[in-house]
Amino acid sequence: MREPSYQSRRLSASVMLMIVITVAFAFQQINAVYVRKPFEDYLALSRGGISRGFIWQFLTFQFLHGGGLHLIFNVIGIWFFGRFVEERLGAPRMLRIYFTCGVLGGLLHMVMAFVAPQFFGLWPVFGASAGVCGLLAAFATLEPEATILLFFVIPVRARYLLIASVGIALFFTVVPSDPGIAHAAHLGGLLGGVAYIRRGLHWEHLISERLETRRLRPLRANRELVKAPASKRAFWQRSAPAEEDDLSAADFISKEVDPILDKISAHGIQSLTERERKILEAARAKMAKR
């Protein structure tokens, strides 16, 4: 309905996220070779750190990695799954899913670390894997029939990849055999991604509608205080469709539709109110008449 804006040339949130965690890994390696300060004791997620009140570790551990291969796999996951989720739901929601699932994965791992420290509390946790698992789960929940090339070779349906990922993470959480992999964090991220798509978007939509209703309620109340004779209509009593009909198609798109399209680009189509959806329908009707 309109030409793409120059804003689309900016780096996406997914690419920016990939750059940030890569730069963080570079500083991590520089510190390990030259500076040798115990930053990881404060930033990596650990049972000892949480016991001392280092709550920020639930966020900071997502920017650290245990090696180059660990970083590469997570960057690839953000590239494939993060970009799709960002295009479908918008950058704010993509980042919300990523960091929320990362925190949920860290919480589940810490619960297991305090319950069974001999299996889960031996090593600090690094990496963006829990957040990437959340993006994978969000992608598979949104597009369960999509085909993914596992290891760039094996075609597999997204729903089956999700089921297999949850099964593997759950098994090795219940039967911990490799303390070097935070399977509990992966499990928390996967479950968090599914829950966000299935329930979180619905709650966000309800909250958005209620906030919109509260914002409009004082205006409606003020209008009811004024009564005009039946033979004359006040300017605020004109119906929205009549105003829309008075506008040309170009003016209607510029004044009414463009802000809605900007909102979809920033927050996703789920953020639209009922009124905004009706405006889009009216826009489609106007374009059909041209």
Secondary structure, 3 states (H helix, E strand, C coil): CCCCCHHHHCCCHHHHHHHHHHHHHHHHHHHHHHHCCCCHHHHCECHHHHHCCCCCHHHHHHHCCCCHHHHHHHHHHHHHHHHHHHHHHCHHHHHHHHHHHHHHHHHHHHHHHHHCHHHHCCCCECCCHHHHHHHHHHHHHHCCCCEEEECCCEEEEHHHHHHHHHHHHHHHHHCCCCCCCCHHHHHHHHHHHHHHHHHHHHHHHHHHHHHHHHHHHHHHHHHHCCCCCCCCCCHHHCCHHHHHHHCCHHHHHHHHHHHHHHHHHHHCHHHCCHHHHHHHHHHHHHHHHC
